[in-house]
Amino acid sequence: MSVTVFLFKLATMPAVMTAATLSARRFGPAVGGLVLGLPVVSGPVSLFLAIEQGEAFARAAATGSLLGLVALAAFCAGFAHAARRGARWPLALLAGYGTHAVVTFALTRLPALETVAALVSCAGIVAAILACPRPRALAHAPRPPRWDLPGRIVVATAFMVAVTLAAETAGPLLSGVATTFPIMIAVAGPFVLRVEGAEAAIAVMRGCVQGLFSFVLFFLVLQWSLGPLSLVAAYLLALIASLACGAVLLALQRWRRAAR
């Protein structure tokens, strides 16, 4: 990846982590998870790839991103199950990344899946939703320490630097997969688990998995529109579709909460 993309990702991370953290504090961990499931970082990265490497590169990277979402959803399910079993955040994080590694390995051994990436992605997300434990009633969340938000930003930025450096020499497909590597959710999950407890962490993970449908729609629209439409029109259409999907998911979440 170019230095421009790297710097953009680096500058974006503090804003994304701040928005996700504050939204979770204001509206609850499930909404914070939905925010983490949006393509807030991967979307702009894809745009820069299209500008610098061409639309064909961006389309191939979109396919990689769709496949990578299956592993991301698996990470959330693995972390949630470990949290439910009483694991502390290091073990829960290890369980999440272990599940992610197994699924990623399986996907890289099945290159034929590239032709049906969107279907595979949706099936993986649905499977992760079914696999994730449902959060029980959340206790009153304690006041987070002062270092909570700055700590999340620092750790998330460090993750972003490491992943970006590792992905710089990869091709379009692997670059797309790398954009879905669990970074923000791998930072938010342990912090929530440590400060607010297992049930809040599970709610974050389930919210993130549900929010990944917006992610799928974003890159699916890009696959269809990059080429037939102009670059600006393609990304604008993908953004609108993703935000609309996120709004629907948020409305459904509130409706379910009100129906209980």
Stockholm file with secondary structure:
# STOCKHOLM 1.0

chainA/1-260         MSVTVFLFKLATMPAVMTAATLSARRFGPAVGGLVLGLPVVSGPVSLFLAIEQGEAFARAAATGSLLGLVALAAFCAGFAHAARRGARWPLALLAGYGTHAVVTFALTRLPALETVAALVSCAGIVAAILACPRPRALAHAPRPPRWDLPGRIVVATAFMVAVTLAAETAGPLLSGVATTFPIMIAVAGPFVLRVEGAEAAIAVMRGCVQGLFSFVLFFLVLQWSLGPLSLVAAYLLALIASLACGAVLLALQRWRRAAR
#=GR chainA/1-260 SS CCHHHHHHHHHHHHHHHHHHHHHHHHHCHHHHHHHHTSCTTHHHHHHHHHHHHCHHHHHHHHHHHHHHHHHHHHHHHHHHHHHHTTCCHHHHHHHHHHHHHHHHHHHHTCGGGGGGHHHHHHHHHHHHHHHSCCCCCCCCCCCCCTTHHHHHHHHHHHHHHHHHHHHTTSCHHHHHHHHTSSSHHHHHHHHHHHHHCHHHHHHHHHHHHHHHHHHHHHHHHHHHHBTTBCHHHHHHHHHHHHHHHHHHHHHHHHHHHHHC
#=GC SS_cons         CCHHHHHHHHHHHHHHHHHHHHHHHHHCHHHHHHHHTSCTTHHHHHHHHHHHHCHHHHHHHHHHHHHHHHHHHHHHHHHHHHHHTTCCHHHHHHHHHHHHHHHHHHHHTCGGGGGGHHHHHHHHHHHHHHHSCCCCCCCCCCCCCTTHHHHHHHHHHHHHHHHHHHHTTSCHHHHHHHHTSSSHHHHHHHHHHHHHCHHHHHHHHHHHHHHHHHHHHHHHHHHHHBTTBCHHHHHHHHHHHHHHHHHHHHHHHHHHHHHC
//
